[in-house]
Structure formats: C-alpha cells, structure tokens
Amino acid sequence: MVRGDYYLGCDLGYARDPSEFVVYRSEPPYFVNVLRLHLEGVNYARQQQIIQSLDAAYGFRGVGIDAGNSGRAVAHQLMALGEDWCEKIQAFEFGGSMELQPMPDGNLVRRRVKEFMTELLQRRMNEGTIRFPPIADRESQYASHTYGVGTSGQIVYEKGNDHIIDADRCALLRHYLDQLEEDTPVRLGVGIVGF
C-alpha cells in the first residue's frame, strides 16, 4: 500500500439498500479512489467491523458517513469506542445545512449539506483533480443521477441508485473539513454535521 493520507466515505444500508464504502488517498492536488467495497444485506455490527478493519489497514485521517438510519447507528457505535474515533468520524445529515468559513466581512454562509457536497464533487471533476478507476456501477450511477428544483428554488436530488455517489460525497466533504481544520486554529467539532 502507498503511504499517505486516506479518507473513507460510507453510504450504509441494510435491508433494502446496499452499503458502499470508498477509500481515497489524498495526493495533492489529486484525490484518488483506491478502493470500493459494495455490500448487501449486512447488519450494522458487521459494517462497523468492516470500517474498523479498513481503518486498521489504511489508518484513515477521516471517515465521512451518510447519517441516514444505518449510518447514524454505525457512527454512534464507532464513536463509543473512544476519543480517536470521535475525532475521525463525521456523520453528515444530507438534508441539513452547515456553516462555512466566514466571509471577509464576518458574515457566516449557510449551505445545504448535500448541495455543498455535490458542488465539491463537481469542482473536483471539472478541475480533473479527482481520480476514479473504471467501475461500471459508478459510471452508470453518475450518468443517470438527476435532480429537480423544489418550489422554494432548492435543488432536490432524486432518490434511487446513487449509493456510490453518496459515499463519494461523504469522502470529499470529510477531506474538505479536514483541510479546513488544518488551515484554521478553531476546531469545527465532531459528530453529526447538518441540522
């Protein structure tokens, strides 16, 4: 394995939805997907064990988890293991909003979590700084991913077969927040982002 800073993104399911795990290596300016793990019908305890095993192999700087029902449960179980996991894990509430760095005039900017994650992904793709191996499932999901505009003008992403995309979003946002923490003396906190 190549040494470096690794990040894990997870979109966890159980009964109806699959679970997707994506591992990225940060190679500035690139963010390189080095592993994808797809599971179906795997219980929460086993998903937790898989994350712990992946961490033992890669030594993640950060883990981002979609805070849906499955993700929230697994994130809480991992965080109960101690301070190291509390610092490593961030669960993201896709329907929530988050504060970004203050503007030069001191005003805070709030953004919807899933929209901002998607923007990070789009930026990386446009810049050519995210590297994906050729995976037919990912290509299919990205090609068919759609959205609409709600009555208040908010972007609404269609639910469906987008589990790899959601795992990618989580890895990217976790990396982004980690970079902010390095650049700012104020810690953003741990736990669930987006209420």
C-alpha positions as CSV (number, residue, x, y, z in Angstrom):
1,M,0.0,0.0,0.0
2,V,1.2,3.5,-0.8
3,R,1.8,5.7,2.2
4,G,-0.3,8.8,2.5
5,D,-3.5,10.4,3.9
6,Y,-6.5,8.2,3.4
7,Y,-10.2,9.0,3.8
8,L,-13.3,6.7,3.9
9,G,-16.7,7.6,2.6
10,C,-19.7,5.5,3.5
11,D,-23.3,5.2,2.4
12,L,-24.6,2.5,4.7
13,G,-27.8,0.4,4.1
14,Y,-29.1,-2.8,5.4
15,A,-32.4,-4.4,4.3
16,R,-33.4,-2.6,1.1
17,D,-30.3,-0.5,0.2
18,P,-26.8,-1.7,-0.3
19,S,-23.8,-0.3,1.5
20,E,-21.0,1.4,-0.3
21,F,-17.5,2.1,1.1
22,V,-15.0,4.2,-0.9
23,V,-11.4,4.8,0.1
24,Y,-9.5,7.8,-1.2
25,R,-5.8,8.7,-1.0
26,S,-5.0,12.4,-0.9
27,E,-2.2,13.2,-3.4
28,P,-2.5,17.0,-3.7
29,P,-3.8,18.2,-5.9
30,Y,-5.4,14.8,-6.6
31,F,-8.0,12.8,-4.6
32,V,-7.6,9.2,-5.8
33,N,-10.2,6.5,-5.3
34,V,-8.2,3.4,-4.4
35,L,-10.9,1.0,-3.2
36,R,-14.6,0.5,-3.5
37,L,-16.5,-2.1,-1.4
38,H,-20.1,-3.0,-2.1
39,L,-22.2,-5.0,0.4
40,E,-25.8,-6.1,0.5
41,G,-27.9,-7.3,3.5
42,V,-25.0,-6.8,6.0
43,N,-26.0,-5.9,9.5
44,Y,-24.8,-2.8,11.4
45,A,-22.4,-4.7,13.7
46,R,-20.6,-6.3,10.7
47,Q,-20.5,-2.9,8.9
48,Q,-18.8,-1.4,12.0
49,Q,-16.3,-4.3,11.9
50,I,-15.6,-3.6,8.3
51,I,-14.9,0.1,8.9
52,Q,-12.6,-0.9,11.8
53,S,-10.7,-3.4,9.6
54,L,-10.4,-0.8,6.8
55,D,-9.1,1.7,9.3
56,A,-6.5,-0.9,10.6
57,A,-5.3,-1.3,7.0
58,Y,-5.4,2.4,5.9
59,G,-5.1,4.4,9.1
60,F,-7.8,7.0,8.0
61,R,-7.3,10.6,8.7
62,G,-11.1,10.9,8.4
63,V,-14.3,9.0,7.9
64,G,-17.4,10.5,6.5
65,I,-20.7,8.7,6.8
66,D,-24.2,9.5,5.5
67,A,-26.2,10.0,8.6
68,G,-29.2,8.1,7.4
69,N,-30.6,5.5,9.8
70,S,-27.9,2.9,9.2
71,G,-25.1,5.4,9.0
72,R,-26.2,7.2,12.2
73,A,-26.3,3.9,14.1
74,V,-22.9,2.7,12.9
75,A,-21.3,6.2,13.5
76,H,-22.6,6.3,17.1
77,Q,-21.2,2.7,17.8
78,L,-17.8,3.7,16.4
79,M,-17.7,6.9,18.3
80,A,-18.5,5.0,21.5
81,L,-15.1,3.3,21.1
82,G,-13.2,6.4,22.2
83,E,-11.8,9.8,21.5
84,D,-9.8,8.7,18.5
85,W,-12.9,7.6,16.7
86,C,-14.8,10.7,17.8
87,E,-12.2,12.8,16.1
88,K,-12.1,10.6,13.0
89,I,-15.8,10.1,12.3
90,Q,-18.2,12.8,11.0
91,A,-21.7,11.8,10.1
92,F,-23.4,14.1,7.6
93,E,-27.1,14.9,7.6
94,F,-27.8,15.3,3.9
95,G,-31.0,17.2,4.4
96,G,-29.5,19.7,6.9
97,S,-27.4,22.8,6.4
98,M,-23.9,23.8,7.6
99,E,-22.0,26.9,8.2
100,L,-19.0,27.6,6.0
101,Q,-16.0,29.8,6.8
102,P,-17.0,33.4,7.4
103,M,-16.9,35.8,4.6
104,P,-14.3,38.7,4.7
105,D,-17.0,40.9,6.2
106,G,-17.6,38.4,9.0
107,N,-20.9,37.1,7.8
108,L,-21.5,33.4,8.0
109,V,-22.6,31.5,5.0
110,R,-25.0,28.6,5.4
111,R,-25.3,25.9,2.8
112,R,-27.4,22.8,2.4
113,V,-25.1,19.8,3.1
114,K,-26.0,17.7,0.1
115,E,-25.8,20.6,-2.3
116,F,-22.4,21.6,-1.0
117,M,-21.1,18.1,-1.2
118,T,-22.2,17.8,-4.8
119,E,-20.6,21.2,-5.5
120,L,-17.3,19.9,-4.1
121,L,-17.6,16.8,-6.3
122,Q,-18.4,18.9,-9.4
123,R,-15.5,21.2,-8.7
124,R,-13.1,18.3,-8.5
125,M,-14.4,16.7,-11.6
126,N,-14.2,19.9,-13.6
127,E,-10.7,20.5,-12.4
128,G,-9.7,16.9,-13.1
129,T,-8.4,16.5,-9.6
130,I,-10.5,13.5,-8.6
131,R,-9.4,10.1,-10.0
132,F,-11.8,7.2,-10.3
133,P,-10.9,3.7,-11.5
134,P,-13.1,2.4,-14.3
135,I,-16.1,0.9,-12.4
136,A,-19.2,0.3,-14.4
137,D,-21.5,0.8,-11.4
138,R,-20.1,4.2,-10.7
139,E,-20.3,5.3,-14.3
140,S,-23.9,4.1,-14.5
141,Q,-24.9,5.9,-11.3
142,Y,-23.2,9.2,-12.3
143,A,-24.7,9.1,-15.8
144,S,-28.3,8.5,-14.5
145,H,-28.2,10.9,-11.5
146,T,-30.9,13.5,-11.7
147,Y,-32.3,16.4,-9.7
148,G,-35.2,18.8,-9.8
149,V,-35.9,22.2,-8.4
150,G,-38.3,22.5,-5.5
151,T,-40.9,25.1,-5.0
152,S,-38.6,27.3,-2.9
153,G,-35.8,27.0,-5.5
154,Q,-33.9,24.4,-3.7
155,I,-32.2,21.5,-5.6
156,V,-33.8,18.2,-4.8
157,Y,-31.7,15.1,-5.8
158,E,-33.8,12.2,-7.0
159,K,-33.6,9.2,-4.7
160,G,-32.5,5.9,-6.2
161,N,-29.4,4.2,-7.3
162,D,-26.9,6.8,-6.1
163,H,-25.1,5.0,-3.3
164,I,-21.6,5.2,-4.7
165,I,-22.2,8.9,-5.4
166,D,-23.3,9.4,-1.8
167,A,-20.2,7.6,-0.5
168,D,-18.0,9.8,-2.7
169,R,-19.8,12.9,-1.4
170,C,-19.0,11.8,2.2
171,A,-15.4,11.2,1.5
172,L,-15.0,14.6,-0.2
173,L,-16.7,16.6,2.5
174,R,-14.7,14.8,5.2
175,H,-11.5,15.6,3.4
176,Y,-12.6,19.2,2.8
177,L,-13.4,19.7,6.5
178,D,-10.0,18.1,7.4
179,Q,-8.3,20.7,5.2
180,L,-10.2,23.5,6.9
181,E,-9.1,22.2,10.3
182,E,-5.5,22.3,9.2
183,D,-5.9,25.9,7.9
184,T,-7.9,27.3,10.8
185,P,-7.0,27.3,14.5
186,V,-10.6,26.8,15.5
187,R,-11.8,23.1,15.5
188,L,-15.1,22.6,13.8
189,G,-16.2,19.9,16.2
190,V,-17.0,16.3,15.8
191,G,-20.3,14.4,15.4
192,I,-23.1,15.0,13.1
193,V,-22.9,17.9,10.6
194,G,-26.1,19.5,9.3
195,F,-29.2,20.0,11.5
